[in-house]
Amino acid sequence: MTIKRRDLLKTGMGAAALTLAAPTILRAQSGALTIGVAGPITGPNAAFGEQLRRGAAMAVADITAAGGVLGRPLALAIEDDASDPNQARAAANRLAGRKVPFVLGHFNSSCSIPASEVYAEEGVLQITPASTNPRLTDRGPRFKNVFRTCGRDDQQGAIAGAWLADKFKGKAVAVIHDKTTYGQGLADETKKAMNAAGLTERIYDGIATGDKDFTALITRMKSQSVEAIYFGGLHTEAALLVRQARDQGLGAQLVSGDGIVSTEFASIAGRASDGVIMTFDSDPRKSPGAAQVVQKFAAQGYDPEGYTLLSYAGVQVFAEAAKRANGLGVDALVAQMHGKSFQTVIGNLTYDNKGDLTKPNYVFYIWKDGKYAEM
């Protein structure tokens, strides 16, 4: 991917951001330390890739302005995985080949997991702001280099499942997923929690990413008098599903997870997005430590929604770990992270010995008039 100077200037990030390095590559400042960001810069999930890129770029600029990491300015190498596992592995190999000590990414769990194989082999610290599948951090000490600034599907699914069991007790519920590592994983965790609380789904089914016509599925849900749909997947399919459901006379409540945290969801769904409920971290933009950074993004005409600030926080964690370790080796970095706390733009993050947050903060949001707000 080629990043043009005029595109960076358009964002208003200023001179510091022009040190950004990409595969084709912008010249970094002399002596700069290059770190990576990897995610879906192109493809159907590019809105989320933009959130990762924006958050990382702002953090790079701010940390460099404050003195950098170990006295060196930061530069950013941007790799596109297009939400494809094979491309994610290739992107990871390219970043590892450039000897980056740290990668912020990936977005999809199905990309973070294969990429983590490369990072573990090559001794690269990986912090994902978005990949929630438990397997990412549950694979033992070989993957001690993997961390998150987000929670896990089993944590998110637990609150969604309990809510569904309470609000739709004795009613017909459908659990639908997009057959991806993330989507099916989140749907299954929600189903497990819902079942444990006494509610059994009437329909459990999967769709394929890229599907655009859900008529048969909606007809089936109508025949079963479904009153609530839990969808594990990303914003495009969720938006098409709820829009077509409303068009076909199915008024079932749609509930989903953090895969729809983008205003593109409402752009696709239109008025059908009103009333949709989702789970996500307590709004990062409202964190007390985020005010100044949010203002900077606002000056650029950009709303740092979704994973933007979680990405910024990931770069902050790396920078602080490097400072504490006084070095960039993965073993030294990890030793300063497991069981340790970091003050970030989204608040205090404390890690357990697997790289997961000890206190994830999932809450419910509701969509209205093209925007989402905490319930």
N, C-alpha and C positions, 0 to 999 in steps of 0.2 A: 504494500500500500504506500503510495506517495503522499506525503503531507506537504502541502504547499505553504510557503511563507505567508501569502495573502490570507489563507484560511486561518492561520494562527493569529494573525493580526486582527482579523475580524472578530475573534473571540474576546479581544480586549485583555489578554493575559499579560501583555507587556513583554519587555525585553527578556526577562528571566525565562519565560516559557519558550523562547526561541532556541533554547538549548536542547529542546526535545529531539531525541534521536529515534529514527524509525528504520525499518529494514532497508530503505532506499537512500539516503539517510541525511538528516540535517546535522550540520557540524556542531559538535558539542564544545563547550568552553574548555580551554586548555586544562588538563588535569581532572576533568569531570569524572564522576563515578556514575556509570550507566546502570540503571535498574530497568526492569521490564514490567510491562502491563500487557496482559493477553486476554482476549475475549472476542465476542462477536462484533467486530467493527463493521462487517458487512453481513447481509443476510436478513432473515426474518426477525432476528433479535437484536438488530443493530442499535435500537433505542437503548438497550441495556449496555451494549458495548460503549456507547457514547457516555453513559453515566460513569462507567469504570474509567474511561479515558479522561473525562473532565475532572473527576475527583483526584486521580493520580497526578494529572498535570498541575492542578492548583497546589497540591501538596508539595510537588517538586519545586515549584516556583517559590512558595513560602519558606520551605526548609532551606533552600539555597540562599534566599535573602537573609535568613537568620544565621548564616554561617556554614550551611551545608552539613554533610555527614563526615565526621573525622576531618573537618577542615576542608573538604572537597565539595564543589558544587555538584548538583545532581543533574543527570540527563536521563531522558526516558526513551527506551526502545519499545515501540508499539508493534504487537503482533496480532494478526487477525486469525481467529480459528473458525469463524463463520458458524459457530455452534456445532461443528463436526468433530467427532472424536479423533479421527485420523489427522485432520488438519491441526487439531490441538496438540497432538504428539509431535507433529512436524514443527509447529511454532515453538514448543518447549525445547526441542533440539536446537533450533536456531538461536534461541536465547541462551541456552547453556553453552553453545559454541562461542558466544560473545563474552563468556565468563562473567555474566551478571551474577551478583551475590544474592539477588532477591527478585521475585516476580510477584506482582499483584495480579491475581487471577486464579482460575478462569471464572467465567460466569456460570455455565451449565455444569452440573455435577458430572454428566457424561463426558465432559471435556476435562474437568479438573482431575478426575481419577486417572485416566491414562497419562495425562501430562505429569501427574505427581510421580509416576514411575521414572520418568526422565529426571525430574528434579531431585528425587531421592538418590538416584545413581550418580548424578553429577554434583551433588552437594550444594544445591540451590535452595534457599529459604522460599517457601511458598505461603502466601497469605491470600485466601479467597474472601471477597466481600459478599459472596452470593451463593456458593455451592453448599447446599444444606443436607445432602445425602449422608447418613451416618457412616457409611462404609469408608468415606474419605479419610476419617480420622480413627477408624476402628480397626485398622490393619496391623497394629503392633509397632514395635520400636523402629523398624526399618523406615517408617514414615514419620519419624519424630520431627521432621522439618516442615510439616504441614499444619497450618493454623487457619482460623477463620475470624472475621469480625462480625459474623452473623451467627444465628443459632442453627439448630438441626431439625430435620423433618420430624423426628420422634417428639421433639419439644413442641413444635408448631402444630403437628397433628393431634397432640394430646388435648390442646385447648379447643381446637376446631371440632374434634369428635365429641368432646363433652358438651360443647355448646349445641351441636346438632341434636344430641340425645335429649337435652333438656327442652329445647324449643320445639322439636318435632316428635315428641314422644307419641308412639302409637300411630304415626303417620308414614306415608310412603316416601322414602328417600332413595335417590340414585347416587352412586359413587362412580364417577367417570374419570379416566386418566388418559394421558397422551402417549403411553407406552414408553416414555423415556425414563432414564434413571431417576431424574428429579420428579417428574410428574407421577409416575406410578408409585415411587417411594413415598411421596407425600400423601397420596390418596390411600395407600395401604396403612400408613400410620394413623390417618384420620379414621379410617374404617375400623381399625383395631380398637382405638379409644372409644369410638361410638358404640361398637359391639359390647365392649366391656361395661359401658354405662347402660346397656339394656336395649339398644335400638339396632335392629338388623336391617340392612339395606334391602330394598325391593329389587334394585337393578345394580349390578356391578359390571362395568364394561370399559373397553378402551377404544380410543380413536387413534388415528395416525397424525403426526404433525404434518401440516400442509393440507389436511382435509378442509374442504370448504363447504360441503353440503351435508348437513346433519339431519335431513328430513326423516330418514328411517329411524334414527335414534330418538328423535323428538316424538315421532308417532308412537313408538314403543313406550316412551315415558308417559305420554298422554293416556295410553290404554291402561297403564298401571296407576293412574291418578297420582303421579309423583308431585309432591308439594315442595320438595327441596332437592337441589342438585349440588353435590360437592364435586368440584372439578380440580384435579391435580394436573397442572400444565402451565403453559405460558399465555401471554395476553392475546395473541392473535386468534387462536382457536377458542379461547374463552369468550372473546368478544363476538365472534361469529356464532357460537353456540347460543349465547343469550339473546342475540338479536333475532336469530331465526326462530328461537323458541317463542319470543314475544309475537313475531309475525305470524306464527302458526297457532297462536292462542294458548300457549302453555305459559302460565304465570308463575311457575315454580321459583322459589327463592334460590338464586345462585350464590354459592359460597365458594371461595377459592383461597389461594395462599399468596405468597410473596412473588409468584411468577407473573402477576398482573399489575405490579407496581410501576406503571408507566401511563402517562396521559394518552398514549397511543391506544390503550384499551378503550377509553371512552370515545376516541376519535373513530374507531372502527365500530363499536357497539352503538354509538349514537345515544338516543334517549333510553335505550334498553339498558344502559349502564346504571341508570338511576336505581338505587336500592340494592345494588350488588354489594355483598359483604366479603371482606378479605382479611387475612391475618398478615401482619408485618411487624417489624420492630417498632417500638414507640417512636414517633416521628423524629428522625435524627435532626431535622431542621429546627426543632424546638429545644434541642439540648442547650443548656446554658453556655457551653463552650463553643457553640456553633455560630453564634450571632455574627461575629466579625467575618467569618468565612462565607456565610450566607449572604451578607451584604456585598462581598466581593463578587460573588456569582451574580447577584441581582444587578450590579453595575455592568456586567457583561450581557445582561438580558437573558440570563439562564436561571431556571429554577432547579436547584440541586436536589431533585426528588429521588426517591428510590434508593439506589445503591451508590449515589454520588459521594455522600459523606462517609459511608462505610468504606469506600475506596480510599478516600483521603485519610481516614483513620488507619488503614492498613499500612500506608507509607509512613505515617507517624510512628507506628509500632516498630517498624523496621529501623527507622532512624534512631529511636531511643534505645533499642536493643543493641545496635552497633556502638552507640555511645557508651553504654554500660559495659559492653564486652571489650571496648577499645580495639575492635577488629571486625573483620567481615567473614571469617570462617563460619560455616554453618553450625559446627558443634558449639563454638563460642556464642553464637547468636541464640541457639536453642536453649543453652544453659541459662540465658538471661530472660527466657520467655516462659517456660513451663513453671507453673506455680507462681508466676509474677504478675504484677498489675501495671497498667499503662494508662496515663491520663491522655485522652484523645478528644478530638472535636465532637465525638458522639458520647462522651462521658468516660468513666473509668471502666476499663476492660481487664478482667482477671482471667488467666488461663489455667486450665487443669493440666494434667500430665499427658493428655492426648492432643492438646492444641485446640480444645473447645472452650468456649466461654463458660464460666461457672454460673453466670446469671444472665441468661438470655432474657429478652424483654418483649415477648410477643403480645400484641394487643389486636383488637378488632377495629377495622375501618369500614366506613360505608361510603359508597360513591353517590354523588349528586351533582348535577349540572357540570359534568365533565371533570370533577375534582373529587379527591378522597379526603376524609377527615376522620379522626379517631371517634369511635362511638362512645 
